[in-house]
């Protein structure tokens, strides 16, 4: 049994194609499967498209969030409903090619617990591709745990890995990092990441910088440690400059001294103080987010077959039955046409 979790935000045109390609892949593998689409507050007409899909295909489940909570929380929302022996995470814009799941599945059957997509090449901006490669190398060098290079969220994870990820209490989660943190046997599969086929990307340069900060400040204390080293280095430099000025004052008392070096020192230490405050602020933001203990997302509705679960009690009961099913040992079963999945 395989579960695909697909996050959707401004991906309405891509949803039918994603569904068709996933269905073809799972059918060719000869496995039981489910496809969980998470509509993360998309402003387009994705809800109507998903309503039609759930009515036509009993393998499809659609989750609707009350607003946009971000892709990481959308993945978690879908993972909570997934009942498969392995769960596959995909972005809804088709930049994660579903056909690669065949290779993921083969690697998983060989005994790997996590099989992740490794972006060997990227279509589109060469500058963006270069910056991404540089980030992953820096991230790997700074991280407290080994991080795979050029690996996004696109991955197949065994049920035990999914269970561990869902048990983590962090509010601000960086899944590709946490996936490496939990360990288990992991392997990467290279692929060409294509350009977005539909619409425009929601990831601006500013958003990419935010992602980079999210990863670095979640898995390393290197920025704070670097500030300590910088403080020692600049203090030593300032001490040398002071000694130099004293020597010059003794040797050349008639010349004016101190103004240039004073300006440099003020600039150096002023910049260092601002950098230190900003760095500490990033960690304080993460502490603040964790202490609020707000839910990671709010589900507005869940659709399965022709049923709509929209009340809090209905969604909770649906979640309970799905969780119960996920804990059962896999057994062959024939599903009656039009039956209720629970």
N, C-alpha and C positions, 0 to 999 in steps of 0.2 A: 504494500500500500504506500503510495507516494502522495504527498501533499505539496501543491505549489501555492505560494503566497505571493500575490502580485499587488504592489502598491500603485495607486492611480491618483495622479494630480495633473489636471489638464491633459489627460491622455484619452479622451473620449474616442477619437478616430482610430486609435491603436488597439482598443479593447477587443473588437471582433477578430482582428488578425492574431492577436496574442492568444485568444481562446482557441482559434482554429489550429494554430501551430502547436500549442500545448497538447491539444486533443490528439493530433496526429502523432506526436512524439510518444505519448503515453500508450496509445493504441499499438504502435509499432513495438513497444517494449513488452506488451502483453501483461501489464500490471493493473491492479486496482488503483484508482486515483481520485483526487478531488482538486478542484481549482478554487482557491479563495481569493477573490478580488477585494481589496480594501480601498473604498472610495474615501480618500482623506480630505474631505471638505472641498472637492473639486468644484470650481465655479461653472464648469461646462455642463453638458447634459449626460454625464457619465452615469448618473443614477438611473435614467430611463433605459440606457443601453444594458446596464447590469440587470435591471428588472426583467427585461426581455430574455436575457441569457439564462437567468435562474428559472424562468418559467419553461424554457425549452430543454435545458440540460440539467438532469438531476445531479451531475457531478460538480455543479457550480454553486458556490456560496458567495454572497455579496454582503460586505460589512459597510455600513455608512457611518462615518464619524460626524459629530455635531459641528466640527470646524476642522481646519487644517492643523494637525498636531506634529507634522514632520514625518519624514520617511522612516526614521528609526522606530518611532512609536507605532506607526502604521504596520511595520513588520511584526512588532510584538503583538499587536492586536490580532493579526492573522495567525501567528504562531500559537496563540492561546486556543484557537478553535481547531487547529490542525490535528488530525488523528492518525496521520501516516506514520509508518516505520521510519521514514526519512522525510525531511521538509526542505523544499527548494525555495529560495528567496529570489525574486526578480523585480526589477523596475518595470513599470507599465509602459514605458516609451519604446520598447523593443530594442533598446541598445544592449540588452542582455539576450543574446540569441537563444531561444528555447531549444533549438536543435542540439546545443551543447549538452543538454541533460542526458542524452544517450551516453556520452563519454563519462559524465558525472556518475551515472548509474553503474557503469562497468567498473569504475574505480571504487565505488562504494561496495560493490559485491566482492571485490578483491580484499576487503577488510579495512578500508579507510573509513574513519568516522566523519571526517569533513573533507569535502572536495570543493575547492573554491576556484572561481574563474580568475585567471591572471591575465591582465590586459597587456599582451605582448606588443600590440600596436593599436593606435587610435586613428580613426578617420577624423578629418576636420582640422582645427587649428594646431599647427606644429608648435606654437609657443605654449599653448595649454598643455599639450602632451609632454613637452620638456619640463614645464613647471610641476606637473603631476609626478613625473619620474623623480625629480629632485626632492619633492616633498616626501615620497615614500622612503627614499634613502635616508633623509634626515630623520623621519619618524622612526624608522627601524634603528638608527644609530642612537637615538635618545631614549627609546622605550625601555622600560624595565623588563619586558618580556620579548622574546623573538617575534617580530612581525613580518609577515610575508610581503614581498615587494609587489606593487601594482595590483593589489587585490581589493576589489570593492565588496559590496554586499552580496553579489551574485554567487550563490554557493548551494551545495546540497549538504545537509547536516543530519546525522543519525539522530534518532529519537532521544537517546541519552544526552546528547549534546544540547538539543533543544530544551530538554528538561532542566539542565543546569543553567542555561541562559535565562529561562523564564523565572528561575528561583533567585536570580541576582536582585538585590533590593535597590540598586541605583536608579535614580530618577532620570538623570541625564546620561543616556546610554549611547555608546559608540560601538555598534554591533561588530564591525569588522575587527576592532581591537579586542573586544570581549571574547569573540570567537577564538582568537589566538590565545587569550589569557586562560580560558578553561582547559586548554591542552587537548588531549586525545591525539589520535593518529590523523595527520592532515597532509593533503597533497594538493598541488595546484595544476590547473589545466590552462594552457595558453590559448588565447583567442583574439581575434581582431574585433575591437569595439567599434561598431559602425556609428555613423552620424545619426542624429535624431531624425526620423522620417516624418514625424507629424508635429506641426506647431513649432514653438520656440522653447529652448531650454529654460528652465526656471533657476538654473544655477549660474548666476553672474560671477564675475571675478570676486566681488565682495563676499558672495555666498561661499565661494571656494576657500577664501581666506578664513572665514568663520569655521568651515569644516576642518581646516588644518589646525586652527587653535583648539577646536574641540578634541581632536585626537591627541595632540601633544600634551595639553593640560590634563587629560584624563589618564595618561599612562606614564608620566615622567615628572620628576622634580627638578629636571635639568635647568629650567629657566631660573629658578630660585638659586640653585647652586652656582650657575653662571654669574649671577649678580654678586655672590660672595667673592668669587674669583676676581671679578671686575673691580670690586671695592678694594681688594688687597692690591691689585695692580695699580690702580689709580692713586691710592694712598702712597704707595712706594714711589710712583712718578712725582707726586706732589712733594714728597720729602726730598727727593733729588733736586727738584726745582728750587725749593727753599734753600738748600745748601749752596746751590749754584749762585743764587741771588746774594747770599751772604758773602760768598767769596768775591763776587764781582763788586760788591759794595766796599769791601776792604781794599781790593786792588785798585779800583777806580772810583774813589769817593766823589769825584767831581761830576760824574755822569748820572742822569736820572735812572732810577731802577724801579722795578716792581709792577708798573702798569700793564705791560703786555702779558706777563706771566699771571697776573691777577685775573685778567680777563679770561685767559685760557682755563685757569683753575675753576673760576665761577661757572664757566660754560660746561666743563667736564662734570663737576659734581652736581650741578643743577640738572643736567641731562640724566646722570646716573640716578638721582633721586626720583625723577619723573618715571624712569624706566622701572625702578623698584616698586613704586606705587602702582603702576599699571600691571606689573606681573603679579603682585600680591592681590590686586583687584580681581584678576582672572580666577585665581584660586578661591577668593572669597565669594565670587559669583557662583562657582560650583558648589561651595559649602551651603550657600543660601538656597540654591535650588534643591539640594538634598534634604535640607531641614524642613522645607515647606510640606513635604510629603503629599503633594497633590497627585491625583491619578495621572497616569501617563497619557491617557486619552479618554474620550467619552463616546460611547457608541450610541448613535441615534436610532439605528435599526439594523436588523440582520434579515436577509432574504435567503430562503432555500426552497427549491422547487417552486411551488406557487404560494408559499406561505410567507407572511410578513410578521416578524417579531419586532414590535416597536415599543412596547411597554417595558419598564425596568424589570418587572417580575418575569415577563416572557423571555427577555434576553438572558436574565440570570438562570432561568430553568434550561434554556437552550444550551447555555455555556456549561451548566452542570452535567447535562447528558453527554455533551461532546467530550468533556474531560473524563467522564466515566468510560466512554467508548475508547478513548486514547489509551487508557490503562489496561484494557483487555488484551489478552494474547491474540495475535492475528490468526483468524480461522477462515477457511474458504466459505463463502456464503453467496447464495443467489438472491439478488434483489428483485422483488416483485415489481412489475411496472406500476408506477404511480404510488408506490408505498411511501410511508413516512420515514424519514431518516432519524428523526429524533434529534 
